[in-house]
Amino acid sequence: MAATTALALSSGHQMPAVGLGVWRMDSPAIRGLIHSALRAGYRHFDCAADYQNEAEVGDALAEAFETGLAKREDLFITTKLWNSDHGHVVEACKDSLKKLRLDYLDLYLIHFPVATKHTGVGTTASALGDDGVLDIDTTISLETTWHAMEDLVSMGLVRSIGISNYDIFLTRDCLAYAKIKPAVNQIETHPYFQRDSLVKFCQKHGICVTAHTPLGGSTANTEWFGSVSCLDDPVIKSLAEKYSKTPAQLVLRWGLQRNTVVIPKTSKVERLEENFEVFDFDISGEDMEKIKALDRNYRTNQPAKFWGIDLYA
């Protein structure tokens, strides 16, 4: 099955199917990584206020525009509203735009479907209560937050808006109250956490699914969450050999063939190039089924570690 290099969003815009996630990229390394990514062909960058590196990304992009390495209109830049700013959507978006040194965002996402105690626009510390549990704000509904997101589109600050880490119930609810439908739902999904029902529900209703953690977290999530990566799976390894590709390339290709957008994160230049070289082969239907059989319903990204509460419980 052929995978496209870009997916059409319900907003009428195109989203490149492979992007670079900048979560946990060390600030000093960002400039070189973004410029290397642009040279390797990347045009889609996935940022967030919570990653605390929007300003460094903005500097790297500004330099790329000045030197002619890239044009703004050719790039797709995503960033995300943090939990503590649900009551301050316009200010938070403007703060991100200022740090990123951009006039508009291609995509702005609600990072998590939960509002938490406001700590000041653009500050993304997760305030914990005296009990060590995340200080959740029960006065702001996700519907209110969504309507503020819609205002960003009419203001010309954002081209497409979407959601992240929403399940079927929350996604369905958003479709019911939305004047502008969410263009994207960004979720953790990989061969060990396939979430076929959620992926199919979103796609059926015109919501593009972006796979964060598309390699199952690999080394980064093993370090933070003690998780196991699907890249070490014997089935993945043997299939990768069959196609003369690396396990990472095989898994990213699997994601593309599910019609999802993949945003692998790496801090190694050679991996940047490797992760982008996924458009020159097709995984057969039979082998797609072999990968489908690996599902473990295994989430690797566990913010409960920092929040003292499992929001997915």
Phi, psi and chi 1 to 4 in degrees:
 res  aa     phi    psi   chi1   chi2   chi3   chi4
   1 MET       -  129.1  146.6  179.0 -177.2      -
   2 ALA   -74.0  140.1      -      -      -      -
   3 ALA  -108.3  141.0      -      -      -      -
   4 THR   -86.1  156.6  170.5      -      -      -
   5 THR   -83.2  -12.1   55.3      -      -      -
   6 ALA  -148.0  148.0      -      -      -      -
   7 LEU  -110.9  139.7  -82.5   79.0      -      -
   8 ALA   -79.8  130.1      -      -      -      -
   9 LEU   -95.0  157.8  -58.8  178.7      -      -
  10 SER   -63.5  -19.1   60.0      -      -      -
  11 SER   -76.6   -7.9   56.7      -      -      -
  12 GLY    95.8   -3.6      -      -      -      -
  13 HIS   -97.8  162.8  -62.0  -79.2      -      -
  14 GLN  -104.6  138.9  -64.4  -87.9  -38.0      -
  15 MET  -118.5  119.5 -176.2  176.7 -169.4      -
  16 PRO   -57.0  137.6  -24.2   34.8      -      -
  17 ALA   -74.7  -19.7      -      -      -      -
  18 VAL  -121.7  127.2  177.6      -      -      -
  19 GLY  -128.9  172.3      -      -      -      -
  20 LEU  -110.7  122.0  177.8   65.9      -      -
  21 GLY   -83.8  137.8      -      -      -      -
  22 VAL  -107.6   13.7  -57.3      -      -      -
  23 TRP   -61.3  133.3 -176.0   45.4      -      -
  24 ARG    61.1   28.6  -65.0 -179.3   61.4 -162.8
  25 MET   -87.9  131.0  -91.0 -172.0 -169.2      -
  26 ASP   -67.0  133.7  -66.2  -27.7      -      -
  27 SER   -49.6  -46.7  -63.4      -      -      -
  28 PRO   -62.6  -25.1  -17.0   28.1      -      -
  29 ALA   -88.2  -11.6      -      -      -      -
  30 ILE   -62.5  -44.4  -77.8  177.1      -      -
  31 ARG   -56.0  -51.3  177.3 -179.5  167.7  -87.7
  32 GLY   -63.5  -40.2      -      -      -      -
  33 LEU   -66.7  -43.0  -78.5  166.1      -      -
  34 ILE   -67.7  -40.4  -75.7 -178.3      -      -
  35 HIS   -67.6  -38.7  -66.7  171.7      -      -
  36 SER   -63.9  -40.1  -62.7      -      -      -
  37 ALA   -63.4  -43.1      -      -      -      -
  38 LEU   -61.1  -42.0  -72.6  167.1      -      -
  39 ARG   -66.3  -30.6  -77.4 -169.9  -75.6  -89.2
  40 ALA   -79.7   -8.3      -      -      -      -
  41 GLY   112.9   -4.6      -      -      -      -
  42 TYR   -65.6  138.2  -72.5   81.6      -      -
  43 ARG  -130.4    4.2  -66.7  -63.4  176.8  -96.1
  44 HIS  -126.5  123.6  170.9 -176.3      -      -
  45 PHE  -126.5  130.0  -64.4   91.3      -      -
  46 ASP  -107.9  111.2 -176.7   79.8      -      -
  47 CYS  -116.2  178.8  -46.2      -      -      -
  48 ALA  -164.5  147.3      -      -      -      -
  49 ALA   -55.3  -39.4      -      -      -      -
  50 ASP   -65.7  -20.6 -175.6   50.3      -      -
  51 TYR   -76.0  -10.4  -56.2  161.4      -      -
  52 GLN    57.3   32.2  -68.8  -70.7  -55.9      -
  53 ASN  -140.3   20.5   55.1   18.0      -      -
  54 GLU   -60.0  -38.8  -74.0  173.7  -46.5      -
  55 ALA   -63.7  -40.5      -      -      -      -
  56 GLU   -68.1  -39.4  -70.5   81.8    0.3      -
  57 VAL   -62.5  -43.5  171.3      -      -      -
  58 GLY   -59.6  -42.9      -      -      -      -
  59 ASP   -63.2  -42.3  -69.6  -14.7      -      -
  60 ALA   -64.4  -41.7      -      -      -      -
  61 LEU   -67.1  -44.2  -69.0  174.6      -      -
  62 ALA   -58.4  -41.6      -      -      -      -
  63 GLU   -65.6  -40.1 -169.4 -177.9  -25.2      -
  64 ALA   -62.6  -38.5      -      -      -      -
  65 PHE   -68.7  -42.6  -60.0  148.2      -      -
  66 GLU   -64.0  -39.1  -79.0  158.3   26.0      -
  67 THR   -87.9   -3.4   58.8      -      -      -
  68 GLY    82.9   11.0      -      -      -      -
  69 LEU   -67.1  -30.8 -176.1   55.8      -      -
  70 ALA  -154.4  158.9      -      -      -      -
  71 LYS  -109.2  142.5  -68.0 -167.0  179.0   82.9
  72 ARG   -54.9  -42.1  170.2   65.3 -174.1  103.4
  73 GLU   -68.0  -15.4   57.0  -91.3   27.5      -
  74 ASP   -90.9   -8.9  -64.4  -24.5      -      -
  75 LEU   -99.4  156.5  -61.2 -168.5      -      -
  76 PHE  -123.3  108.2 -168.5   98.9      -      -
  77 ILE  -111.9  124.0  -48.9  -67.3      -      -
  78 THR  -110.7  140.0  -59.7      -      -      -
  79 THR  -141.0  177.9 -163.9      -      -      -
  80 LYS  -136.4  144.3  -51.4 -179.6 -167.2   83.0
  81 LEU   -75.9  127.1  174.0   77.1      -      -
  82 TRP   -82.6  157.8 -171.8 -121.1      -      -
  83 ASN   -52.8  -37.4  -52.8  -24.6      -      -
  84 SER   -78.1   -6.0   51.8      -      -      -
  85 ASP  -110.2   16.9  -78.4  -24.7      -      -
  86 HIS   -60.0  -28.3  -81.4 -140.0      -      -
  87 GLY   -90.3    3.5      -      -      -      -
  88 HIS  -138.9   51.7  -58.9   77.0      -      -
  89 VAL   -63.9  -48.4  172.8      -      -      -
  90 VAL   -63.9  -45.0  174.7      -      -      -
  91 GLU   -63.8  -40.8  -58.2   95.4  -46.5      -
  92 ALA   -65.3  -41.9      -      -      -      -
  93 CYS   -63.6  -44.1 -179.9      -      -      -
  94 LYS   -63.7  -36.0  -75.1 -178.6  172.0  173.7
  95 ASP   -64.0  -43.3 -176.4   66.6      -      -
  96 SER   -64.8  -43.4  -75.7      -      -      -
  97 LEU   -59.7  -41.7  -78.3  167.8      -      -
  98 LYS   -63.1  -44.8 -172.8  174.5  157.1 -167.6
  99 LYS   -66.3  -39.6  -73.4  171.8  179.5  161.0
 100 LEU   -77.9   -8.8  -71.0  164.4      -      -
 101 ARG    59.2   43.4  -63.5  171.3   67.0  172.7
 102 LEU  -122.5  156.6  -60.6  174.1      -      -
 103 ASP   -88.6  -26.3  -61.0  -34.8      -      -
 104 TYR  -151.3  158.9   69.4   90.6      -      -
 105 LEU  -105.3  146.4  -66.0  168.9      -      -
 106 ASP   -76.0  -33.2  -66.1  -80.1      -      -
 107 LEU  -151.9  133.3  179.1   63.2      -      -
 108 TYR  -125.0  127.2 -163.9   44.9      -      -
 109 LEU  -116.2  147.9  -57.8  175.4      -      -
 110 ILE   -78.3  113.5  -63.4  176.7      -      -
 111 HIS   -62.1  -47.1 -158.3  146.3      -      -
 112 PHE  -137.5  148.1  -79.6   96.1      -      -
 113 PRO   -79.3   54.7   27.6  -32.1      -      -
 114 VAL  -152.8  133.5   64.6      -      -      -
 115 ALA   -93.8  136.8      -      -      -      -
 116 THR  -125.0  171.5   60.6      -      -      -
 117 LYS   -51.6  129.7 -179.4 -179.2  176.6 -179.8
 118 HIS   -70.7  130.4 -176.8   61.9      -      -
 119 THR  -119.0   12.6   50.3      -      -      -
 120 GLY   109.0  132.9      -      -      -      -
 121 VAL   -54.7  130.5  168.9      -      -      -
 122 GLY    82.0   -7.8      -      -      -      -
 123 THR   -90.6  134.6   62.4      -      -      -
 124 THR  -123.7   25.7   59.5      -      -      -
 125 ALA   -66.1  139.1      -      -      -      -
 126 SER   -88.3  105.9  -67.0      -      -      -
 127 ALA   -68.4  125.6      -      -      -      -
 128 LEU  -103.2  145.7  -55.8 -176.8      -      -
 129 GLY   -75.5 -179.1      -      -      -      -
 130 ASP   -60.4  -24.0  -62.9  -23.2      -      -
 131 ASP   -85.3    4.0   55.0    0.0      -      -
 132 GLY    77.7   11.8      -      -      -      -
 133 VAL  -108.9  144.2  171.8      -      -      -
 134 LEU   -46.0  132.3 -172.7   65.2      -      -
 135 ASP   -84.0   89.7 -163.8  -15.0      -      -
 136 ILE   -82.9  134.4  -67.3  172.8      -      -
 137 ASP   -91.3  115.1 -175.3  -23.0      -      -
 138 THR   -96.3   13.8   56.3      -      -      -
 139 THR  -101.0  -13.4   67.3      -      -      -
 140 ILE  -110.7  119.1  -55.5  169.6      -      -
 141 SER   -82.8  156.9   73.3      -      -      -
 142 LEU   -65.0  -27.1  -69.9  172.6      -      -
 143 GLU   -64.4  -44.1 -179.0  172.7   -7.9      -
 144 THR   -60.6  -45.6  -58.1      -      -      -
 145 THR   -61.0  -42.2  -56.6      -      -      -
 146 TRP   -63.4  -42.4 -174.4 -105.9      -      -
 147 HIS   -64.0  -32.5  -69.2  -40.7      -      -
 148 ALA   -68.1  -36.2      -      -      -      -
 149 MET   -62.2  -41.3  -63.1  -77.4  -74.7      -
 150 GLU   -61.4  -36.1  -68.0  172.2  -32.2      -
 151 ASP   -61.2  -32.2  -69.2  -20.4      -      -
 152 LEU   -62.7  -33.2  -61.2  173.8      -      -
 153 VAL   -69.0  -46.8  178.9      -      -      -
 154 SER   -67.1  -25.5   49.1      -      -      -
 155 MET   -79.0  -10.2  -68.3  168.1   76.4      -
 156 GLY    81.2   11.0      -      -      -      -
 157 LEU   -83.4  -25.4  -62.4  177.6      -      -
 158 VAL  -139.5  137.4  175.3      -      -      -
 159 ARG   -86.7  -42.0  -68.5 -168.5  166.4  173.4
 160 SER  -132.3  149.0  -56.4      -      -      -
 161 ILE  -125.4  152.2   49.4  176.5      -      -
 162 GLY  -158.0 -171.6      -      -      -      -
 163 ILE  -126.5  166.0   54.1 -174.3      -      -
 164 SER  -148.3  140.4 -178.1      -      -      -
 165 ASN    61.8   29.2  -59.1  -55.7      -      -
 166 TYR   -91.9  139.1  -84.0   49.3      -      -
 167 ASP   -88.6 -174.0   63.2   11.8      -      -
 168 ILE   -62.6  -44.3  -69.6  177.9      -      -
 169 PHE   -58.2  -49.9  -63.8  127.0      -      -
 170 LEU   -68.1  -37.6  -68.0  169.1      -      -
 171 THR   -64.8  -44.6  -56.4      -      -      -
 172 ARG   -59.5  -43.4 -174.9 -142.6   66.1   90.5
 173 ASP   -62.7  -42.3 -152.6   37.5      -      -
 174 CYS   -61.6  -42.4 -172.6      -      -      -
 175 LEU   -59.4  -35.2  -73.6  166.4      -      -
 176 ALA   -71.1  -38.1      -      -      -      -
 177 TYR   -97.8   -8.0   55.8   65.3      -      -
 178 ALA   -75.0  134.3      -      -      -      -
 179 LYS   -83.6  -40.8  -67.2 -165.5  -76.0  -77.1
 180 ILE  -107.9  118.3  -59.9  173.0      -      -
 181 LYS   -67.2  147.1  -56.6  -74.9 -173.2 -136.5
 182 PRO   -62.1  129.2   19.8  -28.2      -      -
 183 ALA   -78.6  -27.8      -      -      -      -
 184 VAL  -141.9  145.4  169.3      -      -      -
 185 ASN  -122.6  114.9 -174.2   10.2      -      -
 186 GLN   -95.2  119.7 -176.5  179.3  129.0      -
 187 ILE  -136.0  159.0   58.2  169.1      -      -
 188 GLU   -72.7  123.5  175.1  176.7  -12.3      -
 189 THR  -155.6  137.1  179.3      -      -      -
 190 HIS  -162.8  177.0   45.3   77.9      -      -
 191 PRO   -57.1  -26.7  -32.7   40.3      -      -
 192 TYR   -88.7   -7.9  -80.6  178.4      -      -
 193 PHE  -144.4   73.0 -164.9   35.1      -      -
 194 GLN   -80.9  -31.1  -62.7 -172.7   21.1      -
 195 ARG    51.2   46.9  -47.6 -180.0   81.8 -177.7
 196 ASP   -57.8  -38.4 -136.3   36.0      -      -
 197 SER   -63.9  -44.5  -64.6      -      -      -
 198 LEU   -67.2  -44.6  176.6   55.8      -      -
 199 VAL   -59.6  -47.4  170.1      -      -      -
 200 LYS   -67.5  -37.2  -71.8 -160.3  167.3  102.2
 201 PHE   -60.8  -48.2  177.0   83.2      -      -
 202 CYS   -60.4  -49.1  -70.2      -      -      -
 203 GLN   -64.1  -37.4  -68.9  173.2  -19.8      -
 204 LYS   -61.6  -31.7  179.3  177.7  177.3  176.6
 205 HIS  -102.3   20.0  -67.1  -78.7      -      -
 206 GLY    77.3   18.3      -      -      -      -
 207 ILE  -102.7  122.1  -58.4  171.0      -      -
 208 CYS   -74.3  134.7  174.0      -      -      -
 209 VAL   -96.7  126.3  172.6      -      -      -
 210 THR  -104.9  130.4  -63.0      -      -      -
 211 ALA   -92.3  107.2      -      -      -      -
 212 HIS   -85.8  159.4   75.1   66.1      -      -
 213 THR    53.7   44.7  -32.3      -      -      -
 214 PRO   -70.3  -13.9   27.9  -35.3      -      -
 215 LEU  -102.7   15.7  -59.9  173.5      -      -
 216 GLY    71.9   25.8      -      -      -      -
 217 GLY    84.6  -26.1      -      -      -      -
 218 SER    42.4 -134.3 -167.6      -      -      -
 219 THR   -70.4  -36.6   43.7      -      -      -
 220 ALA   -61.5  -46.0      -      -      -      -
 221 ASN   -78.7  -23.5  -78.1    9.8      -      -
 222 THR   -64.0  -41.3  -58.3      -      -      -
 223 GLU   -66.3  -44.5  179.2 -166.5  -30.8      -
 224 TRP   -85.6  -39.5  -89.9   24.6      -      -
 225 PHE  -117.2   -0.8  -55.2  114.4      -      -
 226 GLY    66.5   26.9      -      -      -      -
 227 SER   -86.0  163.3   52.7      -      -      -
 228 VAL   -99.5  137.2  178.8      -      -      -
 229 SER   -97.3  140.0  168.4      -      -      -
 230 CYS   -67.8  -14.5   60.5      -      -      -
 231 LEU   -66.6  -19.0  -62.6 -175.7      -      -
 232 ASP   -92.7    1.5  -61.9  -38.2      -      -
 233 ASP   -69.1  132.4 -169.9  -74.5      -      -
 234 PRO   -59.5  -34.8    6.8  -17.5      -      -
 235 VAL   -66.0  -44.9  174.3      -      -      -
 236 ILE   -61.6  -44.3  -62.3  -75.1      -      -
 237 LYS   -62.7  -43.0  -76.9  178.6  158.9  171.5
 238 SER   -71.9  -36.6   70.8      -      -      -
 239 LEU   -66.4  -39.3  -75.5  174.9      -      -
 240 ALA   -59.2  -43.2      -      -      -      -
 241 GLU   -60.6  -43.5  -95.7  176.5   45.1      -
 242 LYS   -56.3  -39.6  172.3 -179.1  168.8  177.5
 243 TYR   -94.3    5.8  -70.4   96.5      -      -
 244 SER    54.4   43.8  -55.4      -      -      -
 245 LYS  -127.9  168.6  -71.4  -73.7  178.5  178.0
 246 THR   -82.5  160.4   64.8      -      -      -
 247 PRO   -54.1  -39.9  -30.0   37.0      -      -
 248 ALA   -63.0  -43.8      -      -      -      -
 249 GLN   -62.9  -40.3  -72.8  170.8  -34.3      -
 250 LEU   -62.3  -46.1 -178.8   90.8      -      -
 251 VAL   -67.2  -38.4  168.2      -      -      -
 252 LEU   -66.2  -41.2  -67.6  172.2      -      -
 253 ARG   -61.9  -40.5  179.3   70.1 -158.3 -176.7
 254 TRP   -57.4  -43.2  169.7   83.1      -      -
 255 GLY   -61.5  -43.1      -      -      -      -
 256 LEU   -64.5  -38.5  -65.4  176.0      -      -
 257 GLN   -73.7  -11.0  -72.9 -174.4 -150.6      -
 258 ARG   -88.4    5.7  -61.9  174.8   85.6 -158.5
 259 ASN    64.6   33.0  -70.9  -45.2      -      -
 260 THR  -107.4  156.5   61.5      -      -      -
 261 VAL   -88.4  139.4  168.9      -      -      -
 262 VAL  -117.2  137.6  -67.7      -      -      -
 263 ILE  -128.9   68.2   46.2  169.0      -      -
 264 PRO   -63.2  145.9   25.2  -35.2      -      -
 265 LYS  -107.4  135.6  177.0 -110.0  166.9 -165.5
 266 THR  -149.7  155.0 -175.9      -      -      -
 267 SER  -114.7   13.5  -64.2      -      -      -
 268 LYS  -115.3  127.8  -62.9 -176.6  175.4   69.6
 269 VAL   -59.1  -41.1  173.6      -      -      -
 270 GLU   -65.9  -32.1   60.3  -83.5   14.1      -
 271 ARG   -70.5  -35.0  -73.5  -98.4 -154.6  -69.5
 272 LEU   -53.0  -48.9  -86.0  178.2      -      -
 273 GLU   -68.5  -43.1  -66.8  167.6    0.4      -
 274 GLU   -58.7  -45.5  174.5 -169.6  -41.7      -
 275 ASN   -67.3  -19.1  -70.6  -12.9      -      -
 276 PHE   -91.6  -15.6 -157.0   73.5      -      -
 277 GLU   -89.4   66.2  -71.8  164.6    5.4      -
 278 VAL  -128.4   14.8  -72.0      -      -      -
 279 PHE  -106.5    4.3  -65.0  104.7      -      -
 280 ASP  -110.0   16.9   58.1   -7.5      -      -
 281 PHE  -153.2  161.9   73.3  110.7      -      -
 282 ASP  -124.4  135.0  -80.2  -51.1      -      -
 283 ILE   -85.4  131.0  -57.9  171.4      -      -
 284 SER   -67.8  158.8   70.7      -      -      -
 285 GLY   -56.4  -39.9      -      -      -      -
 286 GLU   -63.7  -41.5 -172.8 -173.6  -13.3      -
 287 ASP   -74.3  -31.9  -70.5  -21.0      -      -
 288 MET   -59.6  -38.7  -72.8  -67.1  -74.5      -
 289 GLU   -66.4  -37.6  -73.2  -60.5  -46.2      -
 290 LYS   -62.1  -40.0  -75.8 -177.9 -174.9  163.1
 291 ILE   -70.2  -37.9  -61.5  172.3      -      -
 292 LYS   -57.4  -34.2 -168.5  171.9 -173.7  173.2
 293 ALA   -71.7   -8.4      -      -      -      -
 294 LEU   -85.5   -7.4  -60.5  176.4      -      -
 295 ASP   -55.0  132.7 -163.6    8.7      -      -
 296 ARG  -121.6    2.6  -60.0 -179.6  175.0 -170.4
 297 ASN    52.4   47.6 -161.7   24.1      -      -
 298 TYR  -112.4  104.6 -178.7   72.8      -      -
 299 ARG   -84.9  132.7 -178.3 -169.9  -60.2  -83.3
 300 THR  -103.4  -25.2   70.7      -      -      -
 301 ASN   -90.9  104.6 -172.3  -62.6      -      -
 302 GLN  -120.3   85.3  -84.0  -65.0    3.9      -
 303 PRO   -62.9  -13.6   12.9  -20.5      -      -
 304 ALA   -54.4  -26.9      -      -      -      -
 305 LYS   -57.6  -32.5  178.5  179.2  170.7  176.6
 306 PHE  -102.3  -18.9  -46.7  106.5      -      -
 307 TRP  -103.9   -9.1  -67.3  -12.4      -      -
 308 GLY    67.2   15.4      -      -      -      -
 309 ILE  -156.3  138.6 -176.5  172.9      -      -
 310 ASP   -93.3  102.3  177.8    7.0      -      -
 311 LEU   -70.6  -11.6  -66.6 -177.8      -      -
 312 TYR   -94.3    1.8  -60.0  114.1      -      -
 313 ALA   -64.5      -      -      -      -      -
